[in-house]
Amino acid sequence: MAFRLFVPILAGATLRERLLACIGATIGIALTGVISGLAMGNGPHVAMLVAPMGASAVLLFAVPSSPLAQPWSIIGGNTISALVGVTVAHFVHNPVIASGLAVALAIAAMSFTRSLHPPGGAAALTGVLGGPAVISAGFLFPFVPVALNSIILVTLGFLFHKLSRRNYPHVPQPAALTASAGRCGSPHRRAWR
Protein backbone atom coordinates (compact mmCIF):
# COMPACT_ATOMS: atom_id res chain seq x y z
CA MET A 1 0.00 0.00 0.00
CA ALA A 2 2.82 2.42 0.81
CA PHE A 3 4.30 1.82 -2.64
CA ARG A 4 1.40 3.75 -4.21
CA LEU A 5 3.02 6.93 -2.91
CA PHE A 6 5.96 6.34 -5.24
CA VAL A 7 3.88 6.06 -8.41
CA PRO A 8 3.97 9.46 -10.16
CA ILE A 9 0.98 11.01 -11.82
CA LEU A 10 2.01 11.90 -15.36
CA ALA A 11 0.47 14.85 -17.14
CA GLY A 12 -1.04 13.93 -20.50
CA ALA A 13 -0.36 10.27 -19.87
CA THR A 14 -2.38 8.92 -22.77
CA LEU A 15 -0.61 6.52 -25.07
CA ARG A 16 -0.89 9.01 -27.94
CA GLU A 17 0.71 11.81 -25.87
CA ARG A 18 3.56 9.54 -24.72
CA LEU A 19 4.23 8.37 -28.30
CA LEU A 20 4.19 11.97 -29.56
CA ALA A 21 6.67 12.92 -26.83
CA CYS A 22 8.99 10.05 -27.83
CA ILE A 23 8.79 10.91 -31.53
CA GLY A 24 9.30 14.62 -30.84
CA ALA A 25 12.32 13.98 -28.61
CA THR A 26 13.87 11.65 -31.20
CA ILE A 27 13.47 14.19 -33.99
CA GLY A 28 14.34 17.18 -31.81
CA ILE A 29 17.57 15.82 -30.35
CA ALA A 30 18.74 14.19 -33.60
CA LEU A 31 18.17 17.32 -35.69
CA THR A 32 19.64 19.57 -33.00
CA GLY A 33 22.82 17.47 -33.13
CA VAL A 34 22.92 17.44 -36.93
CA ILE A 35 22.30 21.19 -37.31
CA SER A 36 24.75 22.07 -34.55
CA GLY A 37 27.35 19.77 -36.10
CA LEU A 38 26.92 21.46 -39.48
CA ALA A 39 27.20 24.90 -37.89
CA MET A 40 30.19 24.13 -35.67
CA GLY A 41 32.00 21.29 -37.39
CA ASN A 42 32.93 17.96 -35.85
CA GLY A 43 35.93 16.85 -33.87
CA PRO A 44 36.94 15.43 -30.51
CA HIS A 45 37.21 18.88 -28.92
CA VAL A 46 33.91 20.22 -30.27
CA ALA A 47 30.85 19.87 -28.06
CA MET A 48 28.17 19.89 -30.75
CA LEU A 49 25.39 18.64 -28.43
CA VAL A 50 25.37 19.03 -24.64
CA ALA A 51 23.74 16.53 -22.27
CA PRO A 52 21.27 18.98 -20.63
CA MET A 53 19.43 19.10 -23.98
CA GLY A 54 18.15 15.59 -23.24
CA ALA A 55 16.42 16.84 -20.11
CA SER A 56 15.17 19.93 -21.95
CA ALA A 57 13.68 17.64 -24.60
CA VAL A 58 11.79 15.68 -21.93
CA LEU A 59 10.15 18.89 -20.71
CA LEU A 60 9.60 20.33 -24.19
CA PHE A 61 8.00 17.25 -25.72
CA ALA A 62 6.44 15.44 -22.73
CA VAL A 63 5.05 18.40 -20.74
CA PRO A 64 4.99 21.33 -23.18
CA SER A 65 2.53 23.37 -21.09
CA SER A 66 4.85 23.39 -18.06
CA PRO A 67 6.26 26.84 -17.20
CA LEU A 68 9.65 25.09 -17.09
CA ALA A 69 9.31 24.06 -20.76
CA GLN A 70 8.59 27.46 -22.30
CA PRO A 71 11.00 29.02 -24.84
CA TRP A 72 12.55 31.57 -22.49
CA SER A 73 12.96 28.97 -19.76
CA ILE A 74 14.78 26.59 -22.09
CA ILE A 75 16.94 29.11 -23.95
CA GLY A 76 17.55 31.52 -21.09
CA GLY A 77 17.82 28.90 -18.36
CA ASN A 78 20.35 26.75 -20.19
CA THR A 79 22.44 29.63 -21.53
CA ILE A 80 22.53 31.66 -18.31
CA SER A 81 23.33 28.57 -16.25
CA ALA A 82 26.14 27.50 -18.59
CA LEU A 83 27.58 31.02 -18.36
CA VAL A 84 27.41 30.81 -14.57
CA GLY A 85 29.14 27.41 -14.63
CA VAL A 86 31.98 28.55 -16.89
CA THR A 87 32.46 31.71 -14.81
CA VAL A 88 32.57 29.79 -11.53
CA ALA A 89 35.04 27.27 -13.03
CA HIS A 90 37.23 30.17 -14.12
CA PHE A 91 37.51 31.51 -10.55
CA VAL A 92 37.07 28.41 -8.35
CA HIS A 93 39.51 25.63 -9.17
CA ASN A 94 38.27 23.00 -6.71
CA PRO A 95 35.72 21.02 -8.78
CA VAL A 96 33.62 19.97 -5.78
CA ILE A 97 33.19 23.50 -4.47
CA ALA A 98 32.81 24.89 -7.99
CA SER A 99 30.07 22.35 -8.78
CA GLY A 100 27.95 23.23 -5.76
CA LEU A 101 28.50 26.94 -6.21
CA ALA A 102 27.71 26.81 -9.94
CA VAL A 103 24.38 25.04 -9.43
CA ALA A 104 23.40 27.33 -6.55
CA LEU A 105 24.26 30.49 -8.48
CA ALA A 106 22.53 29.12 -11.61
CA ILE A 107 19.32 28.66 -9.60
CA ALA A 108 19.62 32.24 -8.35
CA ALA A 109 20.34 33.61 -11.83
CA MET A 110 17.45 31.68 -13.42
CA SER A 111 15.13 32.84 -10.64
CA PHE A 112 16.04 36.50 -11.11
CA THR A 113 15.71 36.27 -14.90
CA ARG A 114 12.43 34.30 -14.71
CA SER A 115 13.99 31.48 -16.73
CA LEU A 116 13.87 28.61 -14.24
CA HIS A 117 14.62 25.39 -16.12
CA PRO A 118 15.85 22.31 -14.19
CA PRO A 119 18.26 21.20 -16.95
CA GLY A 120 19.98 24.55 -16.34
CA GLY A 121 21.50 22.95 -13.24
CA ALA A 122 23.08 20.34 -15.51
CA ALA A 123 24.24 23.09 -17.88
CA ALA A 124 25.98 24.79 -14.94
CA LEU A 125 27.63 21.51 -13.95
CA THR A 126 28.71 20.95 -17.54
CA GLY A 127 30.36 24.37 -17.46
CA VAL A 128 32.40 23.21 -14.48
CA LEU A 129 33.00 19.51 -15.24
CA GLY A 130 32.63 19.39 -19.02
CA GLY A 131 36.19 18.38 -19.86
CA PRO A 132 38.40 19.35 -22.81
CA ALA A 133 35.61 20.49 -25.14
CA VAL A 134 34.26 22.95 -22.57
CA ILE A 135 37.72 24.13 -21.54
CA SER A 136 38.71 24.76 -25.15
CA ALA A 137 35.47 26.67 -25.81
CA GLY A 138 35.87 28.81 -22.67
CA PHE A 139 33.36 31.65 -22.40
CA LEU A 140 32.03 30.82 -25.86
CA PHE A 141 30.61 27.52 -24.52
CA PRO A 142 27.38 29.04 -23.11
CA PHE A 143 26.57 30.46 -26.53
CA VAL A 144 27.97 27.77 -28.84
CA PRO A 145 26.86 25.03 -28.29
CA VAL A 146 24.46 25.65 -25.34
CA ALA A 147 22.41 28.60 -26.65
CA LEU A 148 22.63 27.26 -30.21
CA ASN A 149 21.36 23.82 -29.09
CA SER A 150 18.59 25.44 -27.04
CA ILE A 151 17.41 27.69 -29.88
CA ILE A 152 17.39 24.83 -32.38
CA LEU A 153 15.56 22.51 -29.95
CA VAL A 154 12.88 25.13 -29.15
CA THR A 155 12.40 25.91 -32.85
CA LEU A 156 12.01 22.22 -33.66
CA GLY A 157 9.66 21.83 -30.69
CA PHE A 158 7.53 24.71 -31.91
CA LEU A 159 7.29 23.17 -35.40
CA PHE A 160 6.63 19.68 -34.05
CA HIS A 161 3.85 20.87 -31.76
CA LYS A 162 2.23 22.84 -34.58
CA LEU A 163 2.32 19.80 -36.87
CA SER A 164 0.88 17.58 -34.14
CA ARG A 165 -1.81 20.21 -33.42
CA ARG A 166 -0.71 20.92 -29.88
CA ASN A 167 -0.34 24.41 -28.44
CA TYR A 168 3.22 25.58 -27.85
CA PRO A 169 4.36 27.85 -26.40
CA HIS A 170 1.77 27.66 -23.68
CA VAL A 171 -0.09 30.88 -23.03
CA PRO A 172 -1.75 30.78 -19.61
CA GLN A 173 -5.38 31.80 -19.57
CA PRO A 174 -6.22 34.68 -17.23
CA ALA A 175 -8.08 33.57 -14.14
CA ALA A 176 -11.81 34.13 -14.43
CA LEU A 177 -13.20 36.66 -12.00
CA THR A 178 -16.44 35.45 -10.56
CA ALA A 179 -19.14 37.45 -8.85
CA SER A 180 -18.82 35.30 -5.71
CA ALA A 181 -15.13 36.22 -5.41
CA GLY A 182 -16.09 39.89 -5.21
CA ARG A 183 -18.62 39.29 -2.45
CA CYS A 184 -16.23 37.27 -0.27
CA GLY A 185 -13.94 40.20 0.39
CA SER A 186 -11.14 38.90 -1.80
CA PRO A 187 -8.56 41.24 -3.33
CA HIS A 188 -10.40 40.90 -6.63
CA ARG A 189 -13.21 42.99 -5.21
CA ARG A 190 -11.13 46.14 -5.56
CA ALA A 191 -10.84 45.55 -9.30
CA TRP A 192 -14.61 45.78 -9.68
CA ARG A 193 -14.92 49.28 -8.22
C-alpha positions as CSV (number, residue, x, y, z in Angstrom):
1,M,0.0,0.0,0.0
2,A,2.8,2.4,0.8
3,F,4.3,1.8,-2.6
4,R,1.4,3.7,-4.2
5,L,3.0,6.9,-2.9
6,F,6.0,6.3,-5.2
7,V,3.9,6.1,-8.4
8,P,4.0,9.5,-10.2
9,I,1.0,11.0,-11.8
10,L,2.0,11.9,-15.4
11,A,0.5,14.8,-17.1
12,G,-1.0,13.9,-20.5
13,A,-0.4,10.3,-19.9
14,T,-2.4,8.9,-22.8
15,L,-0.6,6.5,-25.1
16,R,-0.9,9.0,-27.9
17,E,0.7,11.8,-25.9
18,R,3.6,9.5,-24.7
19,L,4.2,8.4,-28.3
20,L,4.2,12.0,-29.6
21,A,6.7,12.9,-26.8
22,C,9.0,10.1,-27.8
23,I,8.8,10.9,-31.5
24,G,9.3,14.6,-30.8
25,A,12.3,14.0,-28.6
26,T,13.9,11.7,-31.2
27,I,13.5,14.2,-34.0
28,G,14.3,17.2,-31.8
29,I,17.6,15.8,-30.3
30,A,18.7,14.2,-33.6
31,L,18.2,17.3,-35.7
32,T,19.6,19.6,-33.0
33,G,22.8,17.5,-33.1
34,V,22.9,17.4,-36.9
35,I,22.3,21.2,-37.3
36,S,24.8,22.1,-34.5
37,G,27.4,19.8,-36.1
38,L,26.9,21.5,-39.5
39,A,27.2,24.9,-37.9
40,M,30.2,24.1,-35.7
41,G,32.0,21.3,-37.4
42,N,32.9,18.0,-35.9
43,G,35.9,16.9,-33.9
44,P,36.9,15.4,-30.5
45,H,37.2,18.9,-28.9
46,V,33.9,20.2,-30.3
47,A,30.8,19.9,-28.1
48,M,28.2,19.9,-30.7
49,L,25.4,18.6,-28.4
50,V,25.4,19.0,-24.6
51,A,23.7,16.5,-22.3
52,P,21.3,19.0,-20.6
53,M,19.4,19.1,-24.0
54,G,18.1,15.6,-23.2
55,A,16.4,16.8,-20.1
56,S,15.2,19.9,-22.0
57,A,13.7,17.6,-24.6
58,V,11.8,15.7,-21.9
59,L,10.1,18.9,-20.7
60,L,9.6,20.3,-24.2
61,F,8.0,17.2,-25.7
62,A,6.4,15.4,-22.7
63,V,5.1,18.4,-20.7
64,P,5.0,21.3,-23.2
65,S,2.5,23.4,-21.1
66,S,4.8,23.4,-18.1
67,P,6.3,26.8,-17.2
68,L,9.7,25.1,-17.1
69,A,9.3,24.1,-20.8
70,Q,8.6,27.5,-22.3
71,P,11.0,29.0,-24.8
72,W,12.6,31.6,-22.5
73,S,13.0,29.0,-19.8
74,I,14.8,26.6,-22.1
75,I,16.9,29.1,-23.9
76,G,17.6,31.5,-21.1
77,G,17.8,28.9,-18.4
78,N,20.3,26.7,-20.2
79,T,22.4,29.6,-21.5
80,I,22.5,31.7,-18.3
81,S,23.3,28.6,-16.3
82,A,26.1,27.5,-18.6
83,L,27.6,31.0,-18.4
84,V,27.4,30.8,-14.6
85,G,29.1,27.4,-14.6
86,V,32.0,28.6,-16.9
87,T,32.5,31.7,-14.8
88,V,32.6,29.8,-11.5
89,A,35.0,27.3,-13.0
90,H,37.2,30.2,-14.1
91,F,37.5,31.5,-10.6
92,V,37.1,28.4,-8.3
93,H,39.5,25.6,-9.2
94,N,38.3,23.0,-6.7
95,P,35.7,21.0,-8.8
96,V,33.6,20.0,-5.8
97,I,33.2,23.5,-4.5
98,A,32.8,24.9,-8.0
99,S,30.1,22.3,-8.8
100,G,27.9,23.2,-5.8
101,L,28.5,26.9,-6.2
102,A,27.7,26.8,-9.9
103,V,24.4,25.0,-9.4
104,A,23.4,27.3,-6.6
105,L,24.3,30.5,-8.5
106,A,22.5,29.1,-11.6
107,I,19.3,28.7,-9.6
108,A,19.6,32.2,-8.4
109,A,20.3,33.6,-11.8
110,M,17.5,31.7,-13.4
111,S,15.1,32.8,-10.6
112,F,16.0,36.5,-11.1
113,T,15.7,36.3,-14.9
114,R,12.4,34.3,-14.7
115,S,14.0,31.5,-16.7
116,L,13.9,28.6,-14.2
117,H,14.6,25.4,-16.1
118,P,15.8,22.3,-14.2
119,P,18.3,21.2,-16.9
120,G,20.0,24.5,-16.3
121,G,21.5,22.9,-13.2
122,A,23.1,20.3,-15.5
123,A,24.2,23.1,-17.9
124,A,26.0,24.8,-14.9
125,L,27.6,21.5,-13.9
126,T,28.7,20.9,-17.5
127,G,30.4,24.4,-17.5
128,V,32.4,23.2,-14.5
129,L,33.0,19.5,-15.2
130,G,32.6,19.4,-19.0
131,G,36.2,18.4,-19.9
132,P,38.4,19.3,-22.8
133,A,35.6,20.5,-25.1
134,V,34.3,23.0,-22.6
135,I,37.7,24.1,-21.5
136,S,38.7,24.8,-25.2
137,A,35.5,26.7,-25.8
138,G,35.9,28.8,-22.7
139,F,33.4,31.6,-22.4
140,L,32.0,30.8,-25.9
141,F,30.6,27.5,-24.5
142,P,27.4,29.0,-23.1
143,F,26.6,30.5,-26.5
144,V,28.0,27.8,-28.8
145,P,26.9,25.0,-28.3
146,V,24.5,25.7,-25.3
147,A,22.4,28.6,-26.7
148,L,22.6,27.3,-30.2
149,N,21.4,23.8,-29.1
150,S,18.6,25.4,-27.0
151,I,17.4,27.7,-29.9
152,I,17.4,24.8,-32.4
153,L,15.6,22.5,-30.0
154,V,12.9,25.1,-29.1
155,T,12.4,25.9,-32.9
156,L,12.0,22.2,-33.7
157,G,9.7,21.8,-30.7
158,F,7.5,24.7,-31.9
159,L,7.3,23.2,-35.4
160,F,6.6,19.7,-34.1
161,H,3.8,20.9,-31.8
162,K,2.2,22.8,-34.6
163,L,2.3,19.8,-36.9
164,S,0.9,17.6,-34.1
165,R,-1.8,20.2,-33.4
166,R,-0.7,20.9,-29.9
167,N,-0.3,24.4,-28.4
168,Y,3.2,25.6,-27.8
169,P,4.4,27.8,-26.4
170,H,1.8,27.7,-23.7
171,V,-0.1,30.9,-23.0
172,P,-1.8,30.8,-19.6
173,Q,-5.4,31.8,-19.6
174,P,-6.2,34.7,-17.2
175,A,-8.1,33.6,-14.1
176,A,-11.8,34.1,-14.4
177,L,-13.2,36.7,-12.0
178,T,-16.4,35.4,-10.6
179,A,-19.1,37.5,-8.8
180,S,-18.8,35.3,-5.7
181,A,-15.1,36.2,-5.4
182,G,-16.1,39.9,-5.2
183,R,-18.6,39.3,-2.4
184,C,-16.2,37.3,-0.3
185,G,-13.9,40.2,0.4
186,S,-11.1,38.9,-1.8
187,P,-8.6,41.2,-3.3
188,H,-10.4,40.9,-6.6
189,R,-13.2,43.0,-5.2
190,R,-11.1,46.1,-5.6
191,A,-10.8,45.5,-9.3
192,W,-14.6,45.8,-9.7
193,R,-14.9,49.3,-8.2
